[in-house]
């Protein structure tokens, strides 16, 4: 409570003078008091539109919720009021009543007031007429009391401040010690720093994939926390990545294996696909590359891994389609449908079992291992059965010619121009027979019958 409280009260009174009623209403005094504490005084012009904006602002200024935002004193508010009078062109004030002038009747006439004009009296001072010595003494006594009150308040404030400082550094926050930053050190290094700072270190191991084994991860309480001297501080030391035992994966569905690898917190690369005899979509193997370095190893029959190791799942696409005895077009469509590429040039080979221009199969992979989608495969196409040269048996005897044909894989039959039956040539003495010619003479499939044209030996 000070002069600014009176300024607030004056603002409320000014509102009532301008509007004709108080700004807040309520059935109980507490309701009105609550409105004074929580609500802003409305502009008088809301209730009385004839109120100038300048007087609106004066009322709002005097009734600000924060005392610091109100006029400092009544003099400052009066000066603003006089400015408003000049701005709106009025200055009403009641003039003082004077006694009858010399030569006037004692009729008590009043000095006339100019219409619409009032002259406010100047503020009284200690030397102004109308202020007696008693008033002056009261004012001086009030000043001394105010000075004494100020000195007492200052002493009390200093006493409270001294007590607060003593508490702060004695048993309050000022007596606490901040935990030093020991992350990244070995435990022995961290323990030495904490002991020097006045704490009791205690090691606690935790698995970590980010911090090297044996290195401090953090402290508990954390770095910068202010605690009492002698408090035990846990030093959290990395035990390295946690290990997990994986069950055999060969033949398992790829989705199930992937879920198991994710549960072990492994880094999973893109799948590798192969054509194998295993069912399409099943796992052939999982290759594990250790995070700490070293060669990759197989996990098809189960293995032990560590978190953040890298895993590559090798998935089967089933066997390469069998394209035997298909046309080249059919075989190409079948293989490309499985993700393989087919070479533009084919390999041609004779075949006893596959017809000409039909597919015998495909060439072996250039490197060892299974075919993979996207690789190029080359077709082997049949030229039909293989052909062999027919021996030249012209001029030979019957037995010499038939022996040569037999060794070459051919059969034979006889014919002659003598009109004798063909069977006669098997009955005649060998030395009495000669082969005049044979047919066909160009290369033939094995088992082809060669016709021998026979004649009598001279």
Sine and cosine of phi, psi and omega as CSV:
sin_phi,cos_phi,sin_psi,cos_psi,sin_omega,cos_omega
0.00,0.00,0.85,-0.52,0.05,-1.00
-0.44,-0.90,-0.30,-0.96,-0.04,-1.00
-0.85,0.52,-0.49,0.87,-0.03,-1.00
-0.94,0.34,-0.43,0.90,0.12,-0.99
-0.92,0.40,-0.63,0.78,0.05,-1.00
-0.92,0.39,-0.58,0.81,0.06,-1.00
-0.87,0.49,-0.67,0.74,0.03,-1.00
-0.87,0.50,-0.73,0.68,-0.01,-1.00
-0.88,0.48,-0.62,0.78,0.03,-1.00
-0.90,0.43,-0.62,0.78,0.04,-1.00
-0.89,0.45,-0.65,0.76,0.04,-1.00
-0.90,0.44,-0.68,0.73,0.01,-1.00
-0.90,0.44,-0.65,0.76,0.02,-1.00
-0.89,0.46,-0.62,0.78,0.06,-1.00
-0.86,0.51,-0.71,0.70,-0.04,-1.00
-0.92,0.39,-0.58,0.82,0.04,-1.00
-0.91,0.42,-0.59,0.80,-0.04,-1.00
-0.99,0.16,-0.52,0.85,-0.13,-0.99
-0.97,-0.23,-0.57,0.82,-0.04,-1.00
0.98,-0.18,0.02,1.00,0.04,-1.00
-0.42,-0.91,0.28,-0.96,-0.01,-1.00
-0.97,0.23,0.42,-0.91,-0.05,-1.00
-0.94,0.33,-0.43,0.90,-0.06,-1.00
-0.84,-0.54,0.60,-0.80,0.03,-1.00
-0.73,-0.68,0.45,-0.89,0.04,-1.00
-0.09,-1.00,0.37,-0.93,-0.01,-1.00
-0.97,0.25,-0.49,0.87,-0.03,-1.00
-0.87,-0.49,0.54,-0.84,0.05,-1.00
-0.84,0.55,-0.56,0.83,-0.01,-1.00
-0.90,0.44,-0.56,0.83,0.03,-1.00
-0.90,0.44,-0.68,0.73,0.00,-1.00
-0.92,0.39,-0.66,0.75,0.01,-1.00
-0.89,0.46,-0.63,0.78,0.02,-1.00
-0.89,0.45,-0.63,0.77,0.02,-1.00
-0.91,0.41,-0.64,0.76,0.05,-1.00
-0.87,0.50,-0.58,0.82,-0.09,-1.00
-0.99,0.15,-0.44,0.90,-0.17,-0.98
-0.89,-0.46,-0.35,0.94,-0.11,-0.99
-0.92,-0.39,0.41,-0.91,0.07,-1.00
-1.00,-0.02,0.62,-0.78,0.03,-1.00
-0.90,0.43,0.76,-0.65,0.00,-1.00
-0.95,0.31,0.31,-0.95,0.06,-1.00
-0.91,0.42,0.70,-0.71,0.06,-1.00
-0.85,0.52,-0.54,0.84,-0.05,-1.00
-0.91,0.42,-0.27,0.96,0.07,-1.00
-0.91,0.42,-0.63,0.77,0.01,-1.00
-1.00,-0.01,-0.51,0.86,-0.03,-1.00
-0.76,-0.65,1.00,-0.07,-0.06,-1.00
-0.86,0.52,-0.26,0.96,-0.03,-1.00
-0.98,0.21,-0.17,0.99,-0.03,-1.00
-0.96,0.29,0.80,-0.60,0.01,-1.00
-0.91,0.41,0.41,-0.91,-0.01,-1.00
-0.88,0.48,-0.58,0.82,-0.03,-1.00
-0.88,0.47,-0.62,0.79,0.03,-1.00
-0.95,0.30,-0.55,0.84,0.14,-0.99
-0.81,0.59,-0.77,0.64,-0.07,-1.00
-0.92,0.40,-0.57,0.82,0.02,-1.00
-0.90,0.43,-0.67,0.74,0.02,-1.00
-0.90,0.44,-0.70,0.71,-0.01,-1.00
-0.91,0.41,-0.60,0.80,0.01,-1.00
-0.90,0.43,-0.70,0.72,-0.05,-1.00
-0.94,0.35,-0.41,0.91,-0.09,-1.00
-0.94,-0.33,0.38,0.93,0.07,-1.00
-0.84,0.54,0.58,-0.81,-0.01,-1.00
-0.90,0.43,-0.63,0.78,0.01,-1.00
-1.00,0.06,0.84,-0.54,0.02,-1.00
-0.84,0.54,-0.54,0.84,-0.03,-1.00
-0.91,0.41,-0.33,0.94,-0.03,-1.00
-1.00,-0.08,-0.01,1.00,0.03,-1.00
-1.00,-0.02,0.18,-0.98,0.14,-0.99
-0.82,0.57,0.55,-0.83,-0.04,-1.00
-0.92,0.39,-0.58,0.82,-0.02,-1.00
-0.37,-0.93,0.02,-1.00,-0.05,-1.00
-0.92,0.39,-0.51,0.86,0.00,-1.00
-0.88,0.47,-0.67,0.74,0.00,-1.00
-0.91,0.41,-0.62,0.78,0.02,-1.00
-0.93,0.36,-0.61,0.79,0.01,-1.00
-0.91,0.42,-0.65,0.76,0.02,-1.00
-0.88,0.48,-0.66,0.76,0.04,-1.00
-0.91,0.40,-0.60,0.80,0.01,-1.00
-0.89,0.46,-0.64,0.77,0.01,-1.00
-0.92,0.38,-0.58,0.81,0.08,-1.00
-0.88,0.47,-0.64,0.77,0.00,-1.00
-0.91,0.42,-0.63,0.77,0.03,-1.00
-0.84,0.54,-0.69,0.72,0.01,-1.00
-0.92,0.40,-0.62,0.78,-0.03,-1.00
-0.91,0.41,-0.61,0.79,-0.07,-1.00
-0.99,-0.14,-0.02,1.00,0.15,-0.99
0.99,0.14,0.39,0.92,0.07,-1.00
-0.75,-0.67,0.50,-0.87,0.09,-1.00
-0.51,-0.86,0.91,0.41,-0.06,-1.00
-0.95,0.32,0.66,-0.75,0.07,-1.00
-0.32,-0.95,0.57,-0.82,0.02,-1.00
-1.00,0.10,0.80,-0.60,0.04,-1.00
-0.99,0.15,0.36,-0.93,0.01,-1.00
-0.96,0.29,0.52,-0.86,0.06,-1.00
-1.00,0.09,0.76,-0.66,-0.02,-1.00
-0.94,-0.34,0.38,-0.93,0.07,-1.00
-0.95,0.32,0.18,-0.98,-0.02,-1.00
-0.91,0.41,0.76,-0.66,0.00,-1.00
-0.96,0.29,0.26,-0.96,0.00,-1.00
-0.87,0.49,0.76,-0.65,0.01,-1.00
1.00,-0.02,-0.04,1.00,0.02,-1.00
-0.97,-0.23,0.38,-0.93,0.05,-1.00
-0.96,0.27,0.45,-0.89,0.04,-1.00
-0.98,0.20,0.83,0.56,-0.05,-1.00
-1.00,-0.05,-0.06,1.00,0.01,-1.00
0.95,0.31,0.49,0.87,0.03,-1.00
-0.88,0.48,0.56,-0.83,0.02,-1.00
-0.99,-0.16,0.56,-0.83,0.12,-0.99
-0.89,0.46,0.70,-0.71,-0.04,-1.00
-0.95,0.32,0.56,-0.83,-0.01,-1.00
-0.96,-0.28,0.75,-0.66,0.02,-1.00
-0.92,0.40,0.67,-0.74,-0.03,-1.00
-0.85,0.53,0.71,-0.71,0.07,-1.00
0.94,0.33,0.27,0.96,-0.06,-1.00
-0.75,-0.67,0.66,-0.75,0.10,-1.00
-0.71,-0.70,0.64,-0.77,0.03,-1.00
-0.93,-0.37,0.90,-0.43,-0.03,-1.00
-0.98,0.19,0.61,-0.80,0.01,-1.00
-0.94,0.33,0.48,-0.87,0.06,-1.00
-0.93,0.35,0.50,-0.86,0.03,-1.00
-0.88,0.47,0.63,-0.77,-0.01,-1.00
-0.96,0.29,0.53,-0.85,0.08,-1.00
-0.84,-0.54,0.07,-1.00,-0.05,-1.00
-0.90,0.43,-0.41,0.91,-0.03,-1.00
-0.99,-0.14,-0.06,1.00,-0.04,-1.00
-0.95,0.31,0.51,-0.86,0.07,-1.00
-0.89,0.46,0.54,-0.84,0.05,-1.00
0.99,-0.15,-0.17,0.99,0.03,-1.00
-0.95,-0.31,0.86,-0.51,-0.06,-1.00
-1.00,-0.03,0.08,-1.00,-0.03,-1.00
-0.90,0.43,-0.55,0.83,0.00,-1.00
-0.87,0.49,-0.64,0.77,0.02,-1.00
-0.90,0.43,-0.66,0.75,0.00,-1.00
-0.88,0.47,-0.67,0.75,0.00,-1.00
-0.91,0.41,-0.65,0.76,0.02,-1.00
-0.87,0.49,-0.64,0.77,-0.02,-1.00
-0.92,0.39,-0.65,0.76,0.02,-1.00
-0.91,0.41,-0.63,0.78,0.02,-1.00
-0.90,0.44,-0.64,0.77,0.01,-1.00
-0.89,0.45,-0.62,0.78,0.03,-1.00
-0.91,0.42,-0.66,0.76,0.01,-1.00
-0.90,0.43,-0.67,0.74,0.03,-1.00
-0.88,0.47,-0.64,0.76,0.00,-1.00
-0.90,0.44,-0.64,0.77,0.00,-1.00
-0.91,0.40,-0.65,0.76,0.03,-1.00
-0.90,0.44,-0.66,0.75,0.03,-1.00
-0.88,0.47,-0.64,0.76,0.01,-1.00
-0.89,0.45,-0.70,0.72,0.00,-1.00
-0.90,0.43,-0.65,0.76,0.04,-1.00
-0.90,0.44,-0.68,0.74,0.02,-1.00
-0.88,0.47,-0.63,0.78,0.01,-1.00
-0.90,0.43,-0.68,0.73,0.03,-1.00
-0.88,0.48,-0.72,0.70,0.01,-1.00
-0.88,0.48,-0.64,0.77,0.00,-1.00
-0.90,0.44,-0.68,0.74,0.01,-1.00
-0.91,0.42,-0.60,0.80,0.03,-1.00
-0.90,0.43,-0.70,0.71,0.02,-1.00
-0.90,0.44,-0.65,0.76,0.00,-1.00
-0.89,0.45,-0.68,0.73,0.02,-1.00
-0.89,0.45,-0.67,0.74,0.04,-1.00
-0.90,0.44,-0.63,0.78,0.01,-1.00
-0.91,0.42,-0.67,0.74,0.03,-1.00
-0.88,0.47,-0.67,0.74,0.03,-1.00
-0.89,0.47,-0.66,0.75,0.03,-1.00
-0.92,0.40,-0.67,0.75,-0.05,-1.00
-0.85,0.53,-0.75,0.66,-0.05,-1.00
-1.00,0.02,-0.24,0.97,0.01,-1.00
-1.00,0.03,-0.83,0.56,-0.03,-1.00
-0.73,-0.68,-0.05,1.00,0.00,-1.00
-1.00,0.01,-0.31,-0.95,-0.03,-1.00
-0.85,0.53,-0.47,0.88,-0.01,-1.00
-0.92,0.38,-0.31,0.95,0.01,-1.00
-1.00,0.06,-0.12,0.99,-0.06,-1.00
-1.00,0.10,0.39,-0.92,-0.02,-1.00
-0.90,-0.43,0.67,-0.74,0.02,-1.00
-0.98,0.19,0.69,-0.73,0.04,-1.00
-0.94,0.33,0.81,-0.59,-0.02,-1.00
-0.95,0.32,0.34,-0.94,0.03,-1.00
-1.00,0.09,0.92,-0.39,-0.02,-1.00
-0.87,-0.49,0.16,0.99,0.01,-1.00
-0.88,0.47,0.65,-0.76,0.01,-1.00
1.00,-0.03,-0.10,0.99,0.04,-1.00
-1.00,-0.08,0.20,-0.98,0.20,-0.98
-0.97,0.25,0.23,-0.97,-0.03,-1.00
-0.89,0.45,-0.67,0.74,-0.03,-1.00
-0.88,0.48,-0.66,0.75,0.02,-1.00
-0.90,0.43,-0.70,0.72,-0.01,-1.00
-0.91,0.42,-0.67,0.74,0.00,-1.00
-0.88,0.47,-0.63,0.78,0.01,-1.00
-0.90,0.43,-0.69,0.73,-0.01,-1.00
-0.91,0.42,-0.67,0.74,-0.01,-1.00
-0.93,0.38,-0.63,0.78,0.03,-1.00
-0.90,0.43,-0.67,0.74,0.01,-1.00
-0.89,0.45,-0.55,0.84,0.01,-1.00
-0.98,0.21,-0.15,0.99,0.05,-1.00
0.98,-0.22,0.28,0.96,-0.01,-1.00
-0.94,-0.34,0.22,-0.98,0.08,-1.00
-0.96,-0.27,0.96,-0.29,-0.02,-1.00
-0.98,0.21,0.54,-0.84,0.07,-1.00
-0.60,-0.80,0.81,-0.59,-0.07,-1.00
-0.98,0.21,0.65,-0.76,0.10,-0.99
-0.64,-0.77,0.87,-0.49,-0.06,-1.00
-1.00,0.04,0.62,-0.78,0.09,-1.00
-0.62,-0.79,0.58,-0.81,0.08,-1.00
-0.93,0.36,0.60,-0.80,0.02,-1.00
-0.46,-0.89,0.68,-0.73,0.06,-1.00
-0.99,-0.12,-0.14,0.99,-0.07,-1.00
-0.97,-0.24,-0.42,0.91,-0.07,-1.00
-0.92,-0.40,0.72,-0.70,-0.03,-1.00
-0.87,0.49,0.56,-0.83,-0.01,-1.00
-0.84,0.54,0.72,-0.69,0.03,-1.00
1.00,0.00,-0.02,1.00,-0.02,-1.00
-0.97,-0.25,0.59,-0.81,-0.04,-1.00
-0.94,0.33,0.77,-0.63,0.05,-1.00
-1.00,0.07,-0.76,0.65,-0.06,-1.00
-0.22,-0.98,0.00,-1.00,0.11,-0.99
-0.86,-0.51,0.34,-0.94,0.06,-1.00
-0.71,-0.71,0.95,-0.32,0.07,1.00
-0.89,0.45,0.36,-0.93,-0.11,-0.99
-0.96,0.27,0.17,-0.99,-0.01,-1.00
-0.83,0.56,0.72,-0.70,0.04,-1.00
1.00,0.02,-0.22,0.98,0.03,-1.00
-0.93,0.38,0.74,-0.67,-0.01,-1.00
-1.00,-0.05,0.87,-0.50,-0.04,-1.00
-0.68,-0.73,0.17,-0.98,-0.04,-1.00
-0.93,0.37,0.55,-0.83,0.09,-1.00
-0.88,0.48,0.65,-0.76,-0.02,-1.00
1.00,0.00,-0.09,1.00,0.02,-1.00
-0.93,0.37,0.57,-0.82,0.05,-1.00
-0.98,0.20,0.80,-0.60,0.02,-1.00
-0.92,-0.39,0.84,-0.54,0.02,-1.00
-0.97,0.23,0.78,-0.63,0.05,-1.00
-0.98,-0.22,0.95,-0.32,-0.06,-1.00
-0.99,0.10,0.91,-0.41,-0.08,-1.00
-0.94,-0.33,0.67,-0.74,-0.01,-1.00
-0.94,0.34,0.76,-0.65,0.11,-0.99
-0.99,-0.16,0.19,0.98,-0.04,-1.00
0.99,0.17,0.00,-1.00,0.00,-1.00
-0.91,0.42,0.58,-0.82,0.07,-1.00
-0.95,0.33,0.50,-0.87,0.01,-1.00
-0.98,-0.21,0.44,-0.90,0.01,-1.00
-0.63,-0.78,0.60,-0.80,0.06,-1.00
-0.99,-0.14,0.84,-0.55,0.00,-1.00
-0.98,-0.17,0.65,-0.76,0.05,-1.00
-0.97,0.26,0.27,-0.96,0.06,-1.00
-0.81,0.58,0.65,-0.76,-0.08,-1.00
-0.93,-0.38,-0.26,0.97,-0.06,-1.00
-0.88,0.47,0.79,-0.62,0.03,-1.00
1.00,0.06,-0.14,0.99,-0.01,-1.00
-0.99,0.14,0.44,-0.90,0.06,-1.00
-0.87,0.49,0.62,-0.79,-0.07,-1.00
-0.87,0.48,-0.62,0.78,-0.02,-1.00
-0.90,0.44,-0.64,0.77,0.01,-1.00
-0.92,0.40,-0.66,0.75,0.01,-1.00
-0.91,0.40,-0.65,0.76,0.00,-1.00
-0.89,0.46,-0.65,0.76,0.03,-1.00
-0.89,0.46,-0.64,0.77,0.01,-1.00
-0.91,0.41,-0.62,0.78,0.02,-1.00
-0.93,0.37,-0.62,0.78,0.04,-1.00
-0.91,0.41,-0.62,0.79,0.02,-1.00
-0.90,0.43,-0.47,0.88,0.04,-1.00
-1.00,0.08,0.10,1.00,0.05,-1.00
0.87,0.49,0.72,0.70,0.05,-1.00
-0.99,-0.12,0.42,-0.91,0.12,-0.99
-1.00,0.06,0.89,-0.46,-0.10,-0.99
-0.97,-0.24,0.84,-0.55,0.04,-1.00
-1.00,0.08,0.01,-1.00,0.08,-1.00
-0.90,0.44,0.57,-0.82,-0.01,-1.00
-0.90,0.43,0.52,-0.86,0.19,-0.98
-0.97,-0.25,0.75,-0.66,-0.05,-1.00
-0.93,-0.36,0.64,-0.77,-0.02,-1.00
-0.67,-0.74,0.47,-0.88,0.15,-0.99
-1.00,-0.04,0.91,-0.42,0.00,-1.00
-0.68,-0.74,0.05,-1.00,0.04,-1.00
-0.98,0.21,-0.13,0.99,0.04,-1.00
-0.96,0.28,0.46,-0.89,-0.06,-1.00
-0.86,0.52,0.55,-0.84,0.01,-1.00
-0.86,0.51,0.77,-0.63,0.03,-1.00
1.00,-0.04,-0.09,1.00,0.02,-1.00
-1.00,-0.08,0.36,-0.93,-0.07,-1.00
-1.00,0.08,0.74,-0.67,0.09,-1.00
-1.00,0.04,-0.69,0.72,-0.06,-1.00
-0.24,-0.97,0.25,-0.97,0.17,-0.99
-0.78,-0.63,0.81,-0.58,0.02,-1.00
-0.99,-0.16,0.81,-0.58,-0.04,-1.00
-0.96,-0.29,0.83,-0.56,0.09,-1.00
-0.96,-0.28,0.91,-0.42,-0.07,-1.00
-0.88,0.48,0.67,-0.74,0.04,-1.00
-0.90,0.44,-0.55,0.83,-0.04,-1.00
-0.98,0.18,-0.05,1.00,-0.02,-1.00
0.96,-0.26,0.27,-0.96,-0.03,-1.00
0.91,-0.42,0.11,-0.99,-0.05,-1.00
-0.96,0.26,0.51,-0.86,0.09,-1.00
-0.94,0.33,0.47,-0.88,0.00,-1.00
-0.68,-0.74,0.37,-0.93,-0.06,-1.00
-0.99,0.10,0.52,-0.85,0.00,-1.00
-0.78,-0.63,0.42,0.91,-0.05,-1.00
-0.90,0.43,-0.53,0.85,-0.01,-1.00
-0.97,-0.24,0.30,0.95,-0.01,-1.00
0.99,-0.12,0.46,-0.89,-0.03,-1.00
-0.19,-0.98,0.11,-0.99,0.09,-1.00
-0.96,-0.29,0.77,-0.63,-0.02,-1.00
-0.82,-0.57,0.23,-0.97,0.08,-1.00
-0.86,-0.50,0.53,-0.85,-0.03,-1.00
-0.81,0.58,0.63,-0.78,-0.01,-1.00
0.95,0.30,0.14,0.99,0.28,-0.96
-0.89,0.45,0.36,-0.93,0.00,-1.00
-0.98,-0.18,0.75,-0.66,-0.02,-1.00
-0.88,-0.48,0.71,-0.71,0.08,-1.00
-0.87,-0.49,0.88,-0.47,-0.03,-1.00
-1.00,0.03,0.81,-0.59,0.05,-1.00
-0.98,-0.21,0.91,-0.42,-0.14,-0.99
-0.93,-0.36,0.63,-0.77,0.02,-1.00
-0.99,0.10,0.66,-0.75,0.15,-0.99
-0.98,-0.21,0.27,0.96,-0.07,-1.00
0.99,0.13,0.01,-1.00,-0.01,-1.00
-0.96,0.28,0.37,-0.93,0.13,-0.99
-0.91,0.42,0.73,-0.68,-0.06,-1.00
-0.84,0.55,0.59,-0.81,0.06,-1.00
-0.99,0.13,0.90,-0.44,-0.05,-1.00
-0.94,-0.34,0.27,0.96,-0.03,-1.00
-0.87,0.50,0.70,-0.71,0.06,-1.00
0.93,0.36,0.23,0.97,0.13,-0.99
-1.00,0.05,0.33,-0.94,0.19,-0.98
-0.94,0.33,0.28,-0.96,0.00,-1.00
-0.87,0.49,-0.64,0.77,-0.01,-1.00
-0.90,0.43,-0.71,0.71,0.00,-1.00
-0.89,0.46,-0.69,0.73,-0.01,-1.00
-0.90,0.43,-0.65,0.76,0.01,-1.00
-0.89,0.46,-0.72,0.69,0.00,-1.00
-0.89,0.45,-0.62,0.78,-0.01,-1.00
-0.91,0.40,-0.70,0.72,-0.04,-1.00
-0.95,0.31,-0.67,0.74,0.02,-1.00
-0.92,0.39,-0.48,0.87,0.06,-1.00
-0.90,0.43,-0.35,0.94,0.03,-1.00
-0.99,-0.14,0.10,0.99,0.06,-1.00
1.00,-0.10,0.10,1.00,0.05,-1.00
-1.00,-0.06,0.37,-0.93,0.13,-0.99
-0.97,-0.25,0.49,-0.87,-0.02,-1.00
-0.89,-0.45,0.78,-0.62,-0.01,-1.00
-0.89,0.45,0.53,-0.85,0.00,-1.00
-0.94,0.33,-0.57,0.82,0.00,-1.00
-0.99,-0.10,0.70,-0.71,0.01,-1.00
-0.98,-0.22,0.31,-0.95,0.12,-0.99
-0.99,-0.16,0.77,-0.64,-0.02,-1.00
-0.95,-0.33,0.74,-0.67,0.02,-1.00
-0.61,-0.79,0.51,-0.86,0.08,-1.00
-0.95,0.30,0.41,-0.91,0.01,-1.00
-0.49,-0.87,0.71,-0.70,0.06,-1.00
-0.98,0.20,-0.41,0.91,-0.12,-0.99
-0.96,-0.28,-0.39,0.92,-0.05,-1.00
-0.95,-0.32,0.75,-0.66,-0.03,-1.00
-0.90,0.43,0.35,-0.94,-0.02,-1.00
-0.86,0.51,0.65,-0.76,0.04,-1.00
0.93,0.36,0.23,0.97,0.13,-0.99
-0.95,-0.31,0.38,-0.92,-0.16,-0.99
-0.98,0.20,0.80,-0.59,0.11,-0.99
-0.99,0.14,-0.63,0.78,-0.04,-1.00
0.18,-0.98,-0.52,-0.85,0.03,-1.00
-0.68,-0.73,0.39,-0.92,-0.05,-1.00
-0.95,0.31,0.41,-0.91,0.03,-1.00
-0.91,0.42,0.42,-0.91,0.06,-1.00
-0.92,0.40,0.64,-0.77,-0.05,-1.00
-0.87,0.50,-0.63,0.77,0.04,-1.00
-0.95,-0.31,0.38,-0.93,0.03,-1.00
-0.92,0.39,0.48,-0.88,0.01,-1.00
0.87,-0.49,0.01,-1.00,-0.07,-1.00
-1.00,0.05,0.48,-0.88,0.08,-1.00
-0.91,0.43,0.52,-0.85,0.03,-1.00
-0.82,-0.57,0.52,-0.85,0.06,-1.00
-0.82,0.57,0.64,-0.76,-0.01,-1.00
1.00,-0.10,-0.26,0.96,0.02,-1.00
-0.98,0.18,0.36,-0.93,-0.05,-1.00
-0.99,-0.16,0.78,-0.62,-0.03,-1.00
-0.91,-0.41,0.59,-0.81,-0.06,-1.00
-0.93,-0.38,0.77,-0.63,-0.04,-1.00
-0.99,0.15,0.55,-0.84,0.14,-0.99
-0.95,-0.30,0.87,-0.49,-0.10,-0.99
-0.93,-0.36,0.63,-0.78,-0.05,-1.00
-0.97,0.24,0.67,-0.74,0.17,-0.99
-0.99,-0.10,0.10,1.00,-0.11,-0.99
1.00,-0.02,-0.08,-1.00,-0.03,-1.00
-0.87,0.49,0.45,-0.89,0.03,-1.00
-0.96,0.27,0.50,-0.86,0.01,-1.00
-0.94,-0.34,0.55,-0.83,-0.01,-1.00
-0.77,-0.63,0.53,-0.85,0.02,-1.00
-0.92,0.39,0.66,-0.75,0.08,-1.00
-1.00,0.07,0.80,-0.60,0.00,-1.00
-0.87,0.49,0.56,-0.83,0.06,-1.00
-0.99,0.14,0.96,-0.29,-0.07,-1.00
-0.95,-0.32,0.22,0.98,0.00,-1.00
-0.88,0.47,0.70,-0.72,0.03,-1.00
0.99,0.13,-0.12,0.99,0.02,-1.00
-0.98,0.17,0.37,-0.93,0.16,-0.99
-0.94,0.33,0.13,-0.99,-0.02,-1.00
-0.85,0.52,-0.77,0.64,-0.07,-1.00
-0.92,0.39,-0.60,0.80,0.02,-1.00
-0.90,0.43,-0.67,0.75,-0.04,-1.00
-0.93,0.38,-0.71,0.70,-0.04,-1.00
-0.92,0.39,-0.57,0.82,0.04,-1.00
-0.91,0.41,-0.66,0.75,0.01,-1.00
-0.90,0.43,-0.66,0.75,0.02,-1.00
-0.92,0.38,-0.62,0.78,0.01,-1.00
-0.89,0.46,-0.71,0.70,0.00,-1.00
-0.89,0.45,-0.50,0.87,0.00,-1.00
-1.00,0.09,-0.07,1.00,0.05,-1.00
1.00,-0.02,0.31,0.95,0.00,-1.00
-0.95,-0.32,0.29,-0.96,0.17,-0.99
-0.95,-0.30,0.03,-1.00,-0.05,-1.00
-0.49,-0.87,0.22,-0.98,0.12,-0.99
-0.51,-0.86,0.27,-0.96,-0.07,-1.00
-0.92,-0.39,0.45,-0.89,0.18,-0.98
-0.42,-0.91,0.35,-0.94,0.03,-1.00
-0.38,-0.93,0.19,-0.98,0.00,-1.00
-0.99,-0.13,0.11,0.99,-0.05,-1.00
-0.99,0.12,-0.26,0.97,-0.05,-1.00
1.00,0.08,0.03,1.00,0.04,-1.00
-0.97,0.25,0.47,-0.88,0.06,-1.00
-0.88,0.48,0.49,-0.87,-0.03,-1.00
-0.90,0.44,-0.50,0.86,-0.06,-1.00
-0.94,0.33,-0.27,0.96,-0.04,-1.00
-0.91,0.42,-0.52,0.85,-0.12,-0.99
-0.93,0.36,-0.32,0.95,0.09,-1.00
-0.99,0.13,-0.27,0.96,-0.08,-1.00
-1.00,-0.08,-0.36,0.93,-0.05,-1.00
-0.97,0.24,0.40,-0.91,0.08,-1.00
-0.90,0.44,0.63,-0.78,-0.10,-1.00
-0.84,0.54,-0.66,0.75,-0.08,-1.00
-0.93,0.37,-0.24,0.97,0.01,-1.00
-1.00,-0.04,0.10,0.99,-0.06,-1.00
-0.89,-0.45,0.53,-0.85,0.08,-1.00
-0.61,-0.79,0.55,-0.84,0.06,-1.00
-1.00,-0.09,0.91,-0.41,0.05,-1.00
-0.97,0.25,-0.66,0.75,-0.01,-1.00
-0.31,-0.95,0.12,-0.99,0.04,-1.00
-0.57,-0.82,0.35,-0.94,-0.05,-1.00
-0.38,-0.93,0.65,-0.76,-0.05,1.00
-0.98,0.21,0.35,-0.94,-0.03,-1.00
-0.95,-0.32,-0.20,0.98,0.02,-1.00
-0.99,0.13,0.25,-0.97,-0.06,-1.00
-0.82,0.57,0.63,-0.78,-0.08,-1.00
-0.67,-0.74,0.31,-0.95,0.12,-0.99
-0.92,0.40,0.54,-0.84,0.09,-1.00
-0.87,0.49,0.60,-0.80,-0.04,-1.00
1.00,-0.04,-0.14,0.99,0.04,-1.00
-0.92,0.40,0.62,-0.79,0.01,-1.00
-1.00,0.07,0.83,-0.56,0.03,-1.00
-0.99,-0.17,0.78,-0.63,0.00,-1.00
-1.00,0.04,0.85,-0.52,0.03,-1.00
-0.99,-0.15,0.84,-0.54,0.09,-1.00
-1.00,0.00,0.92,-0.39,-0.16,-0.99
-0.98,-0.20,0.39,-0.92,0.09,-1.00
-0.50,-0.87,0.26,-0.97,0.02,-1.00
-0.98,0.22,0.61,-0.79,0.05,-1.00
-0.96,0.29,0.64,-0.77,-0.02,-1.00
-0.76,0.65,0.00,0.00,0.00,0.00
